[in-house]
């Protein structure tokens, strides 16, 4: 399910938590910094598991919030790594899981402090940083909405 939704109008701006957002096919989240930038050939929305944020906090004695990873959608009860190469829906909106959202140096720098270094942050989030996906249809996403795997027909 969607636990939280975050957008940021510009790259370096803080993210804003919202309860609902419009997504456009091939463009991403209306009003987000990456809207329309990658077109239909690249991922235009990001997801991260709240369980991974909690695990990072527990494993490294941290207290980061849900927006700290700068992903757009924070999920609960969804194994995102399993959605790579899969089509899924949230409500009436369809998505395609393109690739894992692996950690970058920027994430390492933003979460570093006296008790954890930037390289440790990056290693901690490797294969746990979430999912990059393409938006396949236009619609509205709201917190609380459930994920559904779309089964491919075998004709």
Secondary structure, DSSP 8 states (H G I E B T S, - for coil): -EEEEEE-SSTTS--EEESEEEEETTTEETTSTTTTTSGGGS--EEEEEHHHHHHHHHHTT----TTTT--SEEESS--GGGGBT-EEEETTEEEEEEEE----HHHHHHH-BTTB-HHHHHHHHTTTS-EEEEE-S-EEEETT--EEE------
